[in-house]
Amino acid sequence: MDTSAHLLARTGFDQRIGRRFRTVVLQPTSLCNLDCDYCYLPGRKKRNEILPTVVKAVAASIAEQDGDEPVGVVWHGGEPTALPITTFRARLQPFEDLRIAGRAEHSIQTNATLITEEWCELFRTYRFQVGVSIDGPVGANLNRVDRARRPAFDRIMRGIAVLREQQIPFSVICVVSPQTIADPDALMDFFAGLGCTQVGFKVAGYLAKARTGRKEEWTKAKHDPIPTIAWNGDTVLMSPELLGIGAPQHNDFVVGNVLSQSLPTILRHAHEVPYIAELLDGLDGCEQTCAFWDFCRGAHAGNRYFEHGTFAATETTHCRNTRQALVEAFAATTAATSTKE
Ligand code: SF4
């Protein structure tokens, strides 16, 4: 890259993406006990466990980074609770000083099927925010199956019952489909009865800010680079879904390894990564063409690549279902409510 192209890449990156990470996603194990139809994770049948040196390096990266805001340490998967609980507890220890000092906050994204009282005790001790993946009522979860293709819904609900009995607050991440978003009332009724504290429809955060005159806080916020760390320290940026995906032309999206470079160092050079430059073109395209830009800000880097083979693409089926349809459904619900009033 010549000097002017290099400067342009740096400026484009800094306009849209933060160099500081607010969230780091860790893969405690690549193994998942389920085999959902829409799962993208190629290593989900392998039991790779995160190395002790990798968690130490991630904790050191958080300590190295400036800033007062705590970093969210998200234990994602595979299925995080497929890691033996004693190993999981040991992997939390390098973060303890940071957690106690308010510089790191743990969260876990789980399918809930393996939750026990012992896991609840761990969540309490280390103050985890718990997120459960469930897509709505039983009919909305037909894609969630185990390797024998048995439906997982009852096991998810059993895990949720344990969380409730143990009084562990939890939120829900829901993958919306054209079928479920067509009936948002049924979806919201189901989640209202589930006892969760929050459902991961990000539109609510946008509307809250827009209605209180703080829309700029949303529209000016830079994208979190979301470093996502594999069990062996390999690091991808911008989309946890890219981890483990084979793409030789993009070095499998691996931009570095925390065992040889800290995350702040990796991020200082992130504008030089070709797939991120491609994504910046995609974000420019979204801003120029999409009526939903103000709310969406061009999310879901991974889906651009999965659906179109390039990050420079703009609209995807995924963004139509999870962003555009969501805004339209919320707008319709709000309009119906104000008409009744
Ligand atoms: S809704 Fe789709 S096309 Fe519109 S800004 Fe978001 S990602 Fe881009």
Boltz pocket constraint, residues with backbone or C-beta under 6 A from the ligand:
constraints:
  - pocket:
      binder: B
      contacts: [[A, 282], [A, 286], [A, 287], [A, 290], [A, 291], [A, 292], [A, 293], [A, 296], [A, 297], [A, 298], [A, 299], [A, 314], [A, 315], [A, 316], [A, 319], [A, 320], [A, 323], [A, 324]]
      max_distance: 6.0
